[in-house]
Amino acid sequence: MNIHIIFHSIHGHGYAMAKEIKKGAEMIEGVKANIFRVPETISAEIIETMGATDKIKTFSHLPLATIETMVEADAIILGAPTYFGTPSGQMVAYLNQFGEEWVKGALVGKVGSSFTTSSEQNGGAETCLRNLNTFFYHQGMIIASVPTALTYEEMHIEHKPVGGYSYGASMITGGMNDYEISEEERKIARLQGKHVAKITKALWLGMKSI
């Protein structure tokens, strides 16, 4: 079973989350998680002015996501930074290519989940996640949230602001994009990966018996 984690990032926070999600997914036997990046549409000159050139280099070795990246996967986890409550334009441009796959029903029945980053705790992360999840609804996919029952202690942090929660994992990057992913946010991301992998495996095994 293949889980494809597809993200967009400029300052590397999304990549940090993707790596933790991959770790969580591969805790489930028989699951392989792969990380892909969406094409960057901002020019190298503007990236330089944003102070992100070296940060992008840390994940430039990853393969670019294509339409087949989704079609071939059993589950898809999308990640994008939050801009005014919506996913980045780069991620939206990638998703807007899937009209023909919608016509064919190529993604129907696959598991979908999402994650994001935002500059602050109330920076629109949940709205961004709901926007990403809307893509899954339209493609006829099965959406996996992140469990928030009280038995999941990693989901209930009260002593400091961290990313979360039920719509998908997230992290706080700071107004200058200078925060590192916290240990609490790492745990939530790993929980998401593991949870998606468990659901994907259960569905895959169930479909085999039909």
C-alpha positions as CSV (number, residue, x, y, z in Angstrom):
1,M,0.0,0.0,0.0
2,N,1.4,3.4,-1.1
3,I,0.7,6.7,0.7
4,H,1.8,9.7,-1.3
5,I,2.5,12.8,0.7
6,I,2.3,15.8,-1.6
7,F,3.3,19.2,-0.3
8,H,4.2,22.8,-1.1
9,S,6.6,24.8,1.0
10,I,8.9,27.8,0.7
11,H,10.5,28.0,4.0
12,G,10.7,24.2,4.6
13,H,8.1,23.9,7.4
14,G,5.9,21.7,5.2
15,Y,8.8,19.4,4.5
16,A,9.4,19.0,8.2
17,M,5.8,18.0,8.7
18,A,5.8,15.7,5.7
19,K,8.8,13.8,7.1
20,E,7.0,13.2,10.4
21,I,3.8,12.1,8.7
22,K,5.9,9.6,6.7
23,K,7.4,8.2,9.9
24,G,3.9,7.8,11.4
25,A,2.5,6.1,8.2
26,E,5.4,3.6,8.0
27,M,4.7,2.4,11.6
28,I,2.0,0.3,10.0
29,E,3.2,-2.9,8.5
30,G,2.9,-3.1,4.7
31,V,2.6,0.6,4.2
32,K,5.1,2.6,2.1
33,A,5.0,6.4,2.3
34,N,6.6,8.6,-0.4
35,I,7.1,12.4,-0.4
36,F,6.6,14.6,-3.4
37,R,6.7,18.4,-3.9
38,V,4.5,20.5,-6.2
39,P,6.1,22.7,-8.8
40,E,7.2,26.1,-7.6
41,T,5.8,29.0,-9.6
42,I,7.6,31.9,-7.9
43,S,10.7,33.0,-9.7
44,A,14.2,32.4,-8.2
45,E,14.7,36.1,-7.8
46,I,11.6,36.5,-5.6
47,I,12.5,33.4,-3.6
48,E,15.9,35.0,-3.0
49,T,14.3,38.2,-1.7
50,M,12.2,36.1,0.7
51,G,15.4,34.5,2.1
52,A,14.2,31.1,1.2
53,T,16.7,30.0,-1.5
54,D,18.7,27.8,0.8
55,K,15.6,26.4,2.5
56,I,14.1,25.3,-0.8
57,K,17.4,23.5,-1.6
58,T,16.9,21.2,1.4
59,F,14.0,19.5,-0.4
60,S,14.7,20.2,-4.1
61,H,15.9,16.6,-4.4
62,L,12.4,15.3,-4.0
63,P,10.4,14.3,-7.1
64,L,7.8,16.6,-8.5
65,A,4.2,15.6,-8.1
66,T,2.3,14.8,-11.3
67,I,-1.2,13.7,-12.0
68,E,0.0,10.1,-11.9
69,T,1.4,10.6,-8.4
70,M,-2.2,10.7,-7.1
71,V,-3.7,8.2,-9.5
72,E,-1.1,5.5,-8.4
73,A,-1.5,6.1,-4.7
74,D,-3.8,4.3,-2.3
75,A,-4.0,7.3,0.0
76,I,-3.0,10.9,-0.6
77,I,-2.0,13.4,2.1
78,L,-1.8,17.0,0.9
79,G,0.1,19.8,2.6
80,A,0.3,23.5,1.9
81,P,1.0,26.7,3.8
82,T,-2.0,28.8,4.8
83,Y,-2.3,32.2,3.0
84,F,-5.3,34.2,4.2
85,G,-7.2,31.0,5.1
86,T,-6.5,29.2,1.8
87,P,-3.8,26.9,0.5
88,S,-1.0,28.4,-1.5
89,G,-1.5,29.2,-5.1
90,Q,1.1,26.6,-6.1
91,M,-0.9,23.8,-4.5
92,V,-4.2,25.1,-6.0
93,A,-2.6,25.2,-9.4
94,Y,-1.6,21.6,-9.0
95,L,-5.0,20.5,-7.9
96,N,-6.8,22.4,-10.7
97,Q,-5.2,19.9,-13.2
98,F,-7.5,17.1,-12.1
99,G,-10.6,17.8,-14.2
100,E,-10.1,14.7,-16.4
101,E,-9.5,12.5,-13.4
102,W,-12.7,13.8,-11.9
103,V,-14.5,12.8,-15.1
104,K,-13.0,9.3,-15.1
105,G,-13.5,8.8,-11.3
106,A,-9.8,8.0,-11.1
107,L,-9.5,9.0,-7.4
108,V,-12.8,7.6,-6.2
109,G,-12.5,5.6,-3.0
110,K,-8.9,6.6,-2.2
111,V,-8.2,8.0,1.2
112,G,-7.4,11.7,1.5
113,S,-6.0,13.8,4.4
114,S,-4.4,17.2,4.7
115,F,-1.9,19.3,6.7
116,T,-0.8,22.9,6.8
117,T,1.4,25.5,8.3
118,S,0.4,29.0,9.5
119,S,2.3,31.9,11.1
120,E,0.2,31.9,14.2
121,Q,-2.3,29.7,16.1
122,N,-5.3,31.7,14.7
123,G,-3.8,32.2,11.3
124,G,-6.6,30.4,9.3
125,A,-5.1,26.9,9.4
126,E,-8.4,25.1,9.9
127,T,-10.0,27.0,7.1
128,C,-7.1,26.1,4.8
129,L,-7.5,22.4,5.8
130,R,-11.2,22.5,5.0
131,N,-10.4,24.0,1.6
132,L,-7.9,21.2,0.9
133,N,-10.4,18.6,2.0
134,T,-13.0,20.1,-0.4
135,F,-10.8,18.7,-3.2
136,F,-11.3,15.2,-1.7
137,Y,-15.1,15.6,-1.6
138,H,-15.3,16.5,-5.2
139,Q,-13.1,13.5,-6.2
140,G,-15.3,11.0,-4.3
141,M,-12.5,10.2,-1.8
142,I,-12.6,9.1,1.8
143,I,-11.4,11.9,4.1
144,A,-9.4,10.9,7.2
145,S,-9.2,13.5,10.0
146,V,-6.9,13.3,13.0
147,P,-8.5,11.7,16.0
148,T,-9.1,14.1,18.9
149,A,-10.6,11.7,21.6
150,L,-9.2,12.4,25.1
151,T,-7.4,9.1,24.9
152,Y,-5.0,10.7,22.4
153,E,-2.9,12.8,24.8
154,E,-0.7,14.3,22.1
155,M,-3.8,16.1,20.7
156,H,-4.5,18.0,23.9
157,I,-1.8,20.5,24.8
158,E,-2.8,23.3,27.1
159,H,0.5,24.7,28.3
160,K,1.5,26.4,25.1
161,P,0.2,27.3,21.6
162,V,0.8,24.5,19.0
163,G,-0.6,23.4,15.7
164,G,-3.3,20.7,15.5
165,Y,-6.1,19.5,15.3
166,S,-9.0,17.4,14.0
167,Y,-9.1,18.7,10.4
168,G,-5.4,17.8,10.0
169,A,-2.0,18.4,11.5
170,S,-0.5,21.9,11.4
171,M,2.4,23.8,12.8
172,I,3.0,27.4,13.8
173,T,5.8,29.0,11.8
174,G,6.0,32.5,13.4
175,G,5.5,35.8,11.7
176,M,9.0,35.7,10.3
177,N,8.8,32.0,9.4
178,D,11.6,31.4,11.9
179,Y,10.0,28.7,14.2
180,E,11.1,25.1,14.1
181,I,8.6,22.3,14.3
182,S,7.9,21.6,18.0
183,E,8.0,18.1,19.5
184,E,4.2,18.4,20.1
185,E,3.6,19.2,16.5
186,R,5.9,16.3,15.5
187,K,3.7,13.9,17.5
188,I,0.5,15.1,16.0
189,A,2.0,14.8,12.4
190,R,3.1,11.2,13.2
191,L,-0.3,10.4,14.6
192,Q,-1.9,11.7,11.4
193,G,0.4,9.5,9.2
194,K,-0.3,6.4,11.4
195,H,-4.0,7.0,11.4
196,V,-4.3,7.5,7.7
197,A,-2.1,4.3,7.2
198,K,-4.3,2.2,9.4
199,I,-7.5,3.3,7.6
200,T,-5.9,2.8,4.2
201,K,-4.7,-0.7,5.2
202,A,-8.1,-1.7,6.6
203,L,-9.9,-0.5,3.4
204,W,-7.4,-2.2,1.1
205,L,-7.7,-5.5,2.9
206,G,-11.5,-5.1,3.0
207,M,-11.7,-4.5,-0.8
208,K,-9.6,-7.6,-1.4
209,S,-12.4,-9.7,0.2
210,I,-15.2,-8.2,-1.9
